[in-house]
Each structure stands twice: as structure tokens, then as C-alpha cells.
Amino acid sequence: MTKNNLLKSLINFNAAETSCKNVSADYDLVINSLDCLEDCYFSIVDATGKIIFVSKDFEKIDGYKISDILGKNVLDVYKLGKQNSVHVRSIAEKKVLKNTKLRYTSASGQPVDLVMDIYPVFSGREVIGSFAISRDTSKIQALTDKVFQLQKALYNQLQRTNNNGTQFCFDDIIGSGEAMQSVINTAKKMACSESRIMILGETGTGKELFAQSIHNNSSRAKEPFIAVNCSAIPDTLLESILFGTNKGAFTGAEDKAGLFEEAKNGTLFLDELNSMSIVLQSKLLRALETNRIRRVGGNKEIPVNPRIISAMNIDPKEAIETEKLRSDFYYRLAVITLECPPLRNRKEDIITLSWFYINKYNKILGRKINEISEEVIQILENYNWPGNVRELSHCIEHAMNIVDPTDTSLLVQHLPAFLQDKILKNNILPITVPKINDYKQIMLQVEKDLLTQALKRNTGNINQTAKELNLSRQCLYYKLKRLDIDIQHEIYIE
Ligand SMILES: Nc1ncnc2c1ncn2[C@@H]1O[C@H](COP(=O)(O)OP(=O)(O)OP(=O)(O)O)[C@@H](O)[C@H]1O
């Protein structure tokens, strides 16, 4: 049976079914127009299983050349038993097989996921062949797999979050340098005690990460961990959030437990404690002294038992001196203190952290970065990271969005513009203060760094440097001489 005869039967069969008798067509045109369908091919075999026709996309999907398989039997081409060939089954059973899913390896070794609809072709009562529409669902399958993986990761994360309100434990803290290891060891010891902890450190240094890890390493791990950011909530609300409310306290107030009660025997983490008003500090102090709270509008004292971990991102001494913080309140909470060092003081961890975030975004964004250029390493290690690990993570996230999916190296042009600008123009001031206590010597070093960098920016040009610093030429010369700065030195002519 020729292809056209088979097609004619096929169309006549359908025409009979649809009572549309006068069908005439250019069969090749009809069949080839199916090629406009993406990731899909059309195939016809005769009653013996011999392949009579396949449309163009077949080569792309199956990896065979059409000319190599035409005229051959499907069972031989795919090395299948009769039961495993859907074409042969459809002919033998005289049945339409819809939505048949197949997974196999193509001639070029790629895994292929196909969904096939196979129709037997009749001439009268006799089956004279079958035709199939095969849709390549490999891409959709890969996407579905990815969605499934992401869902699973999210579910795991939520499970951890839902268990006790935390996401992190000590294993999640990155930092193999001496400074971080020492903080981790201290924090692990603190986890074994019941004393109140004050965690100090600049923004983004990992204070909450430590608070959660301590909770998860403590005997209270199965109880809730509840965090409240004192700077994010207006003072009047913060009181009712912490202590709860009793009905009638103010319009709309209901009987509601506060966070002290909700934390039960777990941990209550008071973040940015320094933002709390002095009035609320006094009320809280009373609760801390008695381990009892009174709901807003209530008159009953309720015993409470969470362990309190607090955090501050400013110097407590300064806050006490400027009367933003009550000293008795501070010392009630800072029974033991933990200091999270800023990133610029533990440069040895910067690249390890960068790799952590690169690998994270390689997975999330489907990137392939496996190298950080020397220049980028220099930049990352020399920037002073005022936003600490949070800022570094955002910087890498930015870079990973900019790299092309085929890039394997993280380069300067991928970094956020402010980092490229500042560093490439030598416009930042990583002032290297010597570890000495002599104020005069420190100031001399600071002045020297400042002038050296201004000279670098102006490629050693005295007039321009003096203008930028708003100094006279003579004054600049005098300072350079006093600080022993050699203006002929090649570093200024970069
Ligand atoms: N050592 C570290 N290892 C891994 N991730 C870290 C580390 N330090 C901080 N991070 C990450 O940096 C981000 C900021 O950390 P965290 O919120 O704990 O900082 P913080 O000091 O509490 O900041 P803030 O004072 O602004 O509340 C988080 O995503 C955290 O997971």
C-alpha cells in the first residue's frame, strides 16, 4: 500500500465518519503542514508495521535520519517486541490508543518523553495500517521535575519553619575562619545554659541566624522560637503584641495571648532591642524581673517562661550614654553576650560565603559558574561590606542574574555597578588602621591612606588632587612631605 493510498483511506474513513463525502486533498501538503506543530511528529505504518511516512520533526526528536528508517519495520528500528510497539498494538487490537506515554533513549542518547495518540486506519473492515501523532514532552517533563524539586525543597523548608518557627541551625552557619569558629563555639556553649543572651553585631552579620541556632541546640528546641523586630512595630502596638490583650482594653481589643505566652517554654527573640521606647523598656523590665506579665487591659498576672535572646546593632554603651537604653534593662537581658564580627573583619570567609551563594543561584537560576576571576576576588575581599553577609548575598544574587547561562566565570562586569565604579576608580576608602592604641599614629595612617587614594584617582596630578580635596597646592605638598608620600611612585600612574 502506498503512502497516498493509505492517506486516502484515512481521510475517506474520517470523511465517512463525518458525512463529508467529497473530500479531495493534496495529501503531501496536508501531512507536511503538520510540521508547523512544534515538538510533534506524525507517523504512518502499514498493516505489517512497515514505516511509510514520518514528518520532519521526527529527526529532531528521535535522532534517526528519516531516509534510514523509511521502509523498515518499527519493531526492527526500535528493537521492540510486538506488545511494546504501540503502532502494532493499535493494528492488532483495532483500537485507538490515546495518551500513551513512552520514555526511551533517542538515537543520539538523549532521554525522550513522548505522548502518543495512535489510530488504526480502516479500509472497510480491514485494518490497513495506523497513524500516530507523537508529542515530545521532554521539555515539559524537565520543567515539571524542576517544579516538583522546588516544591519539595519549599515543603522541607516550611516543615522546618512550621515545627518550631526556625529555619537555621549551627550547620547552616558559614565561616571556617578563626573568628567565626570562635563565635560558633561560644554560642554552642550558650545553647546549653538557660541564661539570657544579648547578641551584638552590625546589620546582616547573622544575629538571627545565631539566635535560631542556639534555640535549636538547646533543651527548648521542641518548643516555639518566636522572633519580633522591635523597630518594625509602633510602640503602643508592641506592648500588646508582647503582653497580649484583654477584652475591653481599647476599642476592638480581644482576649489574646501575647508573644511571651505564645513562646511558652521556647525562645523569644527580641531583635533591634535598642528601638524600644524607654517607657516600654520599664514595663518589660518588670516582666523580666518577675517572669510574669500582665495583658494590656488585664489585671491578672500570668507566669511566663520563654528564654529571652535579644539583639542590637548599635553599641550598647553608646545607647546607654545617650539615654536610648536603660542600663538596668540592658544588663537584665545581657547576662551573657555574643558578638557577631563584621564581614570586613573576617575576610577569610568572604570567598567561602560567595561560593555558597554562587552554588545556590547556579541551582535556582540554572547557571554554570565554576570560577571567580582574580579581579572579582580582589574586589570582594577589599570592599568593607557595611551590610555584611546580607549585602554580599545580594551582590552575588545580582551577579548571578547578570551572567549568561553559558558563562562559567564570574567577572567584574557582572557585579553591581556601585562596586565596579567604586573599586575600579579606586574610589573607596578601605582605610587600614594599624592595630595600635596611639591616636596620633592612627590619624596619621588615616590621612596617609586618604591622600594616597586621592592621588591614585587623579593619577598623581597634584593640581587635580589638591582641587578634589579642597586644599591649596602648598598645603598638599607640605602634607605629602610630612607623611613621606612619594608622588613619583608608579602606583599613581595606573
Ligand atoms: N555566617 C553566615 N553563614 C551563612 N549565612 C549567613 C551568615 N551570616 C549571615 N547570613 C545570612 O545573611 C542574612 C542576614 O542574616 P541575619 O538576618 O541573621 O542578620 P542580622 O544580624 O540579624 O541582621 P539585622 O540586624 O539586620 O536583623 C540571612 O540571610 C542569613 O542567612
The ligand as an SDF file (V2000), in Angstrom:
LIG
                    3D

 31 33  0  0  0  0  0  0  0  0999 V2000
   27.7620   33.1410   58.7500 N   0  0  0  0  0  0  0  0  0  0  0  0
   26.7230   33.0710   57.9250 C   0  0  0  0  0  0  0  0  0  0  0  0
   26.5490   31.9760   57.1750 N   0  0  0  0  0  0  0  0  0  0  0  0
   25.5100   31.8820   56.3150 C   0  0  0  0  0  0  0  0  0  0  0  0
   24.6000   32.8400   56.1400 N   0  0  0  0  0  0  0  0  0  0  0  0
   24.7120   33.9470   56.8680 C   0  0  0  0  0  0  0  0  0  0  0  0
   25.7690   34.1220   57.8040 C   0  0  0  0  0  0  0  0  0  0  0  0
   25.6050   35.3160   58.3940 N   0  0  0  0  0  0  0  0  0  0  0  0
   24.5000   35.8710   57.8650 C   0  0  0  0  0  0  0  0  0  0  0  0
   23.9540   35.0460   56.9450 N   0  0  0  0  0  0  0  0  0  0  0  0
   22.7630   35.3140   56.1400 C   0  0  0  0  0  0  0  0  0  0  0  0
   22.6900   36.7240   55.9800 O   0  0  0  0  0  0  0  0  0  0  0  0
   21.3500   37.1760   56.1060 C   0  0  0  0  0  0  0  0  0  0  0  0
   21.2360   38.1480   57.2690 C   0  0  0  0  0  0  0  0  0  0  0  0
   21.4020   37.4390   58.4890 O   0  0  0  0  0  0  0  0  0  0  0  0
   20.5810   37.7970   59.8240 P   0  0  0  0  0  0  0  0  0  0  0  0
   19.1780   38.2160   59.4880 O   0  0  0  0  0  0  0  0  0  0  0  0
   20.7590   36.6860   60.7850 O   0  0  0  0  0  0  0  0  0  0  0  0
   21.4110   39.0880   60.2480 O   0  0  0  0  0  0  0  0  0  0  0  0
   21.1270   40.0780   61.4580 P   0  0  0  0  0  0  0  0  0  0  0  0
   22.4550   40.3450   62.0530 O   0  0  0  0  0  0  0  0  0  0  0  0
   20.0650   39.5210   62.3480 O   0  0  0  0  0  0  0  0  0  0  0  0
   20.6230   41.3560   60.6820 O   0  0  0  0  0  0  0  0  0  0  0  0
   19.7060   42.5930   61.2350 P   0  0  0  0  0  0  0  0  0  0  0  0
   20.4770   43.2520   62.3470 O   0  0  0  0  0  0  0  0  0  0  0  0
   19.5940   43.4760   60.0420 O   0  0  0  0  0  0  0  0  0  0  0  0
   18.4190   41.9870   61.6790 O   0  0  0  0  0  0  0  0  0  0  0  0
   20.4890   35.9420   56.2850 C   0  0  0  0  0  0  0  0  0  0  0  0
   20.0190   35.5420   55.0170 O   0  0  0  0  0  0  0  0  0  0  0  0
   21.4580   34.9180   56.8310 C   0  0  0  0  0  0  0  0  0  0  0  0
   21.0570   33.6290   56.4900 O   0  0  0  0  0  0  0  0  0  0  0  0
  1  2  1  0
  2  3  1  0
  2  7  2  0
  3  4  2  0
  4  5  1  0
  5  6  2  0
  6  7  1  0
  6 10  1  0
  7  8  1  0
  8  9  2  0
  9 10  1  0
 10 11  1  0
 11 12  1  0
 11 30  1  0
 12 13  1  0
 13 14  1  0
 13 28  1  0
 14 15  1  0
 15 16  1  0
 16 17  2  0
 16 18  1  0
 16 19  1  0
 19 20  1  0
 20 21  2  0
 20 22  1  0
 20 23  1  0
 23 24  1  0
 24 25  2  0
 24 26  1  0
 24 27  1  0
 28 29  1  0
 28 30  1  0
 30 31  1  0
M  END
$$$$
